[in-house]
Amino acid sequence: MKAPNFDVHADFAELARVRTAIREFLAADPVAARPHADSWNHADPEFSCRLGRAGWLGMTWPKKYGGGERSSLERYVVVEEICAAGAPAGAHWIADRQSGPQILRFGTEQQRAEILPAIARGECYIAIGMSEPDSGSDLASVRTRATRDGDGWVINGRKIWTSFAHLSQYIIMLCRTGEAGGRQQGLTQFLVPLATKGITIRPIVSMPGRHDFNEVLFEDVHVPADALLGQEGGGWAQVISELAFERSGPERFLSSFVLLEAFVTRARRAPSAERAALLGAMVSRLVPLRGMSMSIAAQLGQGAAPNFEAALVKEMGSLFEQDVGEQLLSEFASQADPASNDPYQRLLAEAMLHAPSFSIRGGTREILRGIIARDLGLR
Amino acid sequence: MSDIALIEDTTVRTIMSGLTAEVIESAERGVWPAALWERLAEQGLTQPAAIAESDAAAEGLEIEAAVLRATATTALPLPVAETALAGWFLARHGIEAPAGPLALAAFNDGDTLTYTSGQVTGLLQRVPWGRDAIAIVAVAGDTMLLLDAQSAVKSAQMTAGLNMAGEPRDTLRFNSAKPLAVGGKADADLMLCRCAAARAVQLAAAAARALEITVEYATQRQQFGRAIGNFQAIQHQLAAVASEVASAQVAARQAYLAFATAKGEAFAAAIAKARANDAAGAVARVAQQVHGAIGYTREYQLQRFTRRIQSWRGEYGASGFWSRRLGELILAQPDRSLWSIITAGI
């Protein structure tokens, strides 16, 4: 049996300066007045621009691409502070977390020079084009096809659950480009401007009544040769390399944190042994999870690919996020109200209504457990 | 291999070389495994902090945790953890630890120990290895005491008890007894936290071993023409508890780090014990289920870990106790957000 490695740890105490700075920034920003559960899925482009202007986006990237050349641990602190504050970070989230690094790693010089500074300014957003109507957990079955057309490509197909495509300028999409070999071969990533002719974006309203998702249709979409991102046929490996970044961050266990914070405020006004026990039970799960996630951040900073460890964090993190609402619903019962001006009532409703998505997005619980089982040596 | 991993590995080897089926069986019947104890004591493993090359608290604690993990992954039926903890408390009070097995009070609500005019009177309940220890570290009021265990045992002032793993948990009565040593002012609450953190280390290690045994079994046991580990129903149960093990291990390490830096000990110990209790419980449940009937026999090894996990979950504070303590610690700081408490470590 392979044992996960959480022995690497970074000294986060040395990051106190960046923590104080982002905390002060967030406290002074207008969004502080209205925190959200699952806030990294609430888009507010103006907030993203303010973050970018203050230097909190593209933090680890080279300065020549508008980045801050800060450490990945400094970025971790900023990201966890944004989640803990419930600030609406959805517009830039994907671009800052994974598309930017992906372009930095696989993109052409022109792609980097054009797009990265705009992401770092908080003005450019990128959607993920992975899932399709018939390809969810079975991602390798994608059918959207890119066919060579002279120097360029023609894309036909459809992508779904595409968060904030309606606000984004680009989509990074996984397309089938070849027939040869297994299902995971012949896949290629493309970086496509969403304004390209032939692309239609249709809203999908989520259970909480929000328009975050979209379906994106591609009908004879002509793109130039340089829309290709990375290697032709290398799409699967590129997608996999994003996952450790995608699965282990603070957003994988802090989506309901603002509710827990609101619960503390309430419980201090009317403390009881039951409320203390409920709070303690949640915090005793959260703190070790954060320790695991920070260890992964330190390992990622050293260039390791702790995918097994990331799967463990996501497995446990999504259960925790879902349980916060579930457990707190038992206290101050029947007060969940999405329209309430009372933050506790509103956040309880948000956390409960967003909860089903926590163990689906970024790899379902079942997929994650399959990955863990494989690393344990069971498959 | 790091020095710490080497110490853990060496301790496991030393234990395994002496932990025969016969030793395990006779220990269950209450026979003290003297030869094995001597072997561990000779190598200094019963006072692990003394192995440290520096005086730094952090190094001694890291070594102690490595030795405790080794005792838990082997289900060693000896009070190494108790002796190590007792030695640590004694050292902080400037008392030289007597050579031999030491016990610690269980810090039970039912303890009634008083210390007046140089004499100790009252009950200590469910003392780990009370019958075998030469001395017991306990607290009366806020005074730390080193008590003579054997004279209480010899004067028939002991009621023998066991935990579910068959480890001695004895109740001792003291009547105007003279302590072996008096250590001065002690913080019983901090001592309880320290013991809870140690049990958390043991729980996490026992849970990790139970998971390892179970994964191995699932890859070997064939049913319906294939290894049962091929079934998703089995895979998903084991995957779910793999994350429980990892989080208990991380929580236990965080608690030892808190003691090493003398910062936020109560906060970290509460988290570690609550987490380890719950995680190990979940692991034991799945480990037993995946093993089927063979896991429910005395002959097969899993029971040694399950019984220790189920016993240790209740010792030095069950989850309900620590969750409430943790919640109260947080609620008692009205000027601070939960997030600022978490990021600061208290």
Interface residues (C-beta under 8 A of the other chain):
Chain A: M1 A3 P4 F6 R19 A84 A85 F257 L260 E261 V264 A267 R268 P271 A273 R275 A276 A277 L278 L279 G280 A281 V283 S284 R285 L286 V287 P288 L289 R290 G291 M292 S295 E309 L312 V313 E315 M316 E366 L368 R369 G370 I371 I372 A373 L376 G377 L378 R379
Chain B: A208 L211 E212 V215 E216 A218 T219 G229 N230 Q232 I234 Q235 H236 L238 A239 A240 A242 S243 E244 A246 S247 A248 Q249 V250 A251 R253 Q254 A268 A270 I271 A274 R275 D278 S319 G320 W322 S323 R324 R325 L326 G327 E328 I330 L331 P334 S337 L338 W339 I342 T343
